[in-house]
Amino acid sequence: MTTETLTNSTPPTREATTHTFQTSDGVELFYRAWAPGTTSNKAIVLFHRGHEHSGRWQDFIDRIGLSDCWFFAWDARGHGQSPGLRGYAENFGRMVRDADEFVRHVSTQYNIQIEETAVVSQSVGSVLAATWVHDYAPPIRTLVLATPALRVKLYVPFAIPGLRLLQSLKPTSFIKSYVKPRMLTHDEDQARLYATDELISPQIATTILLDLYDTSTRLIADAGAIHTPTLLMISGNDWVVRLKQQEDFFERLSSLVKEKEVYPDFFHSTF
C-alpha cells in the first residue's frame, strides 16, 4: 500500500492510498482508496470513463466533500496502472464481472456492506455500472449514471458493420478515439490535464466497442429489470454519445426512485 498525491491544478484535500485486488481469472487490478476523516461504514465506488483511470476522480472527490464516506475507484483492465493491452479486455462481460468482484472485494476488505454502497460512474463506466446492476442485482443504495455511452457517436456511415468485419478478420484490433479534450469539457484546466495525462490511452479494442453497442441495446430493451434508485445526468451538448438512448433507458427504468438532470450546455463531462 502506498500513499500518493496526484498532479492537479490544486493540491488534493484527501490523498489516495493505492492497492490491487485479484480477479477470478488471476489478474491484479489497480485501485485507489480515499479514507474518510472519521470511522465510517459508507462507501462510494467510482467507475471512470473509457480510456481513463482512477486518478481522474481526484478533482471530483476534492470538490464534492462527503468527508464521512469512503471512496474507491479502480483502473479497469487495460487502463491506467492495471495490466493488459491498452483499451482491451476479452469482452465487455469480463469487465462487468470484474466490477462485481471489485465491489465485493471492497465490501470484504473494508467491512462495508454493499447495502451501504453507492455507485457513481461516467460514460463507458456508466454502461458498465448499469449492466452490473442489471445482471447481478447487487443491493446497492443508489446508482448515479453520468452521460452513459449507450450509443457512441461514431460519425462514420455503416461504422458498426465495418467494425464487425474488421473484428472477423482481425480479432485483436483497435480503434483510435477521435475524442479531443475540448470535446469533453468547457473547463480549460481540466482539458489541459486530460491532454497531458500519460495514463490515458486513446485506443479501444474493437471487441469492446462492439460489445458496448450490443450490451447497451440489451440494457435499453430490458431497463425495466432495474429497480435500484437511479440518477441519470445528461449533457445536452454532448459530442461523444447520443441523447435519445439515454432518454429511452431512463423511461424504461422500473426504479421507484429515479431522477433525470439535463445540463443543456454541457459537453460530455458532467463532473
N, C-alpha and C positions, 0 to 999 in steps of 0.2 A: 504494500500500500504506500502511495506517495501523496504528497500534497503539492498542488501546483497553482500558480497564478497565471491565468490566461491573458494573452495580449488583447487589449481592448482600448477604446478611447478614454475610459476612466477605470481606475482600479476597481476590482470586484469587491462588493460588500460581503460576499460569502465565498470562501475558497472551496474548491472541489478536491476530494480525495479520489484517486484513481485505482481501479480494481479490474479483475477479469472474472468471468464465470464460464463454466464448460457446458456446451450444448450436448444434446443426446447423441450427436454424431462426432463428438470429440473435439470440436472447435472451441478455442478460447477467445471469447468475445470481450472487448474492452468496454468499460463503462465508468461513468463518473457519479459520485455521490456528494450531495451538499447537505451537511448535517444541520439540524435546527439549533436554535440557541438554547432550547430547553429540552427536557425529555419529552418525546412525542411518539405517538403511535399512528400518525397520519402521514401519508406519502402522496406525492405527485410524480408519476412516471411520464417521461417526455420522449416522444418519437420524432426524430429530425426529418427534414425534407430529403428528397433524393439528392445524391451527390455530396451531401453534407456529413456532419458528425456531431457528437455530443457537446463539444466545446462551443458550438454556435448558440447554445442555450444560455450562456453566461449572462449576456445582457438582459435577457428575459427575466432570469432569476434575480438579478440586481434590481430591476425595476419593479417587479411585482411584490416584493417583500415576503409576506407569509412566513415570518421567521419561526413560526411554530410547526412548520412542515418539513419533512424530508423531501428532497428532490433527487431523482435518479434519471440518468439519460445514458443510453448506450451508443456505441458506434455499430450500426448494423454490419453484418458480414460483408466484406468488400468495401467498407467505408472507413474513413478516419484511421484509427490505430488498430482496428480489427483486421485479421488476416484475410487473404484471398485476393483474387483478381479484382481490380477496381471496378465497382459497379456490377459485380457478378454474384449470383447465387444459383444453386442448382435449379431452383424455381421459386416462385413467389410463396407457395405453400410452405417451403422450408423456412422462409423468413417469418411467416406467421407463427410457425412452431417455435422458432427462436424467441419471438415476442412472448409467447406463453411461458416458455422456460425462464426467460429473463424476469418477468413479473413474479413468478413463483420462487425464483432464487432470492429476489429482494424480500419477499414476504418471509421466507425462512431465515435468511441471513440476518435480517434486521428486526425480526419479531414484529412484523406489521401485517395485520390481517388484510386480505385482499378487499374485504368489505370497507376498509378504511383507506382505500387507494383510489385516486382519481388519475385519469389519463389525459394528457394534453399533447396534441400532435399537429403536424403541418404537412400538407401536400401528399407526397407518396406515403409519408409516415401516417397520415390520416387514413388513407385507404388500408394500410397495414393494421392500424388500431381498430378500425371498424370491422375489418374481416376477422380479426382475432375475437372481437366481441360477438360477432355473428356466429362464427364456427365453434368457439369454445365456451361461450356463455359465461364468462367469469363474473362473479357478483361484485363488480367494482361500483364505487359510489357514483361516478359520473364520467362522461366521455366528452371531451372538447375536440372538435374537428375543425381545423383552420384550413380553408381552401383545399379540400380533398381533391386529389388528382384522379377523379373518376373518369375524366376524359382529357387527355393531354392534347393541346393544340399542336398538331404535327405540321400543319401548313403545306404539306406535300400531297397532291392528289394520289389516291389509292395507296396511302402510306402503309396501312395495316396489311393488305395483301402482299405488298412489296416486302415488308418485313418478314412475313411468313415464308415467302420464297427464299429470302436470304437465310433464314434460320434452317430451312430444309437443306440448303446447300452447304451451309457452314454453321453447325450447331452452336459453337462458341464464337459468336460475333458480337460486335459492339457498335453502338451509335453514339456519336459525339453530340452533346447537348448544344442547342442553339441559344440557350438562356444566358443572357448577359446580366451583370449586376444591376444595371439601370432598369431592367425589366422586372426586378423583384421588389424594389423599394424606392421611395422618394428620398429617403434618408441618405445623404451623400457619404456620411461616415460609415454607415453600415454597408453601402455599396463598395466602398474602398476596402473595408475589412474582408468582404467576400472575395473581391478580386485578388487580394494578396494572400489569402489563406491557402497554404501549400497542402493542407489535408483535404481540400475539396477537389474531387476528380470530376472532369467534365463528361466522362463516358458512362454509359449504362448498357448492360448486356441486352441483346435483342430478346432473349428468352424472358427477361424480367419485364421489359416493356410490353411484350405481347401478353404475358401472364397478368400484368397490371390491367390491361384492357379487358381481358376475359374475366378476371376476378371482379372488376368493377361492374361489368354487365350483370354478373350473377348477384352482386351485392345490391345493386339498384332494384333488380327484379324482386328480391326477397328481403328488402329492408324491413318489411313488416315483422320479421322474426326478431328484430332488435327491440328490446324493452328497456334498455339502460337509459337513464336520464341523459339527454344529449344537448349540447350547444354546438350549433353549426355557424361558423364565421365565414362569410363570403366576401371576396374582394370584387367590387363592381367594375374595375378597370384592369382585369387580370389578363396578361399577355400569355400566360402559361397553360391555364386549364379553362375548360368551358364551364359556363354557369348553369345551363339547363339541367345537366345530370346531377348537379348538387341540389338543385331545387326538387327534382324528381325524387331523389333519395330522401330528402327531408320530409316530403309529403307522405311518403310510404312508411316512415318510421312508426312503430306501434308504441313508442315511449309515451307514457302518460305525462311526463315532464320533458318537453322539448322546446327549445328556443332557437331562433334564427336571427343573426345580426348581419346586415349588409352594409358594407362600407363603400359607398359609390365611387370614390376617387382612389381607393387603394389599389396598388399593384398586387402582385402575388403574395407578398408578405403582409401578414396582419399583425405581427408582433414587432 
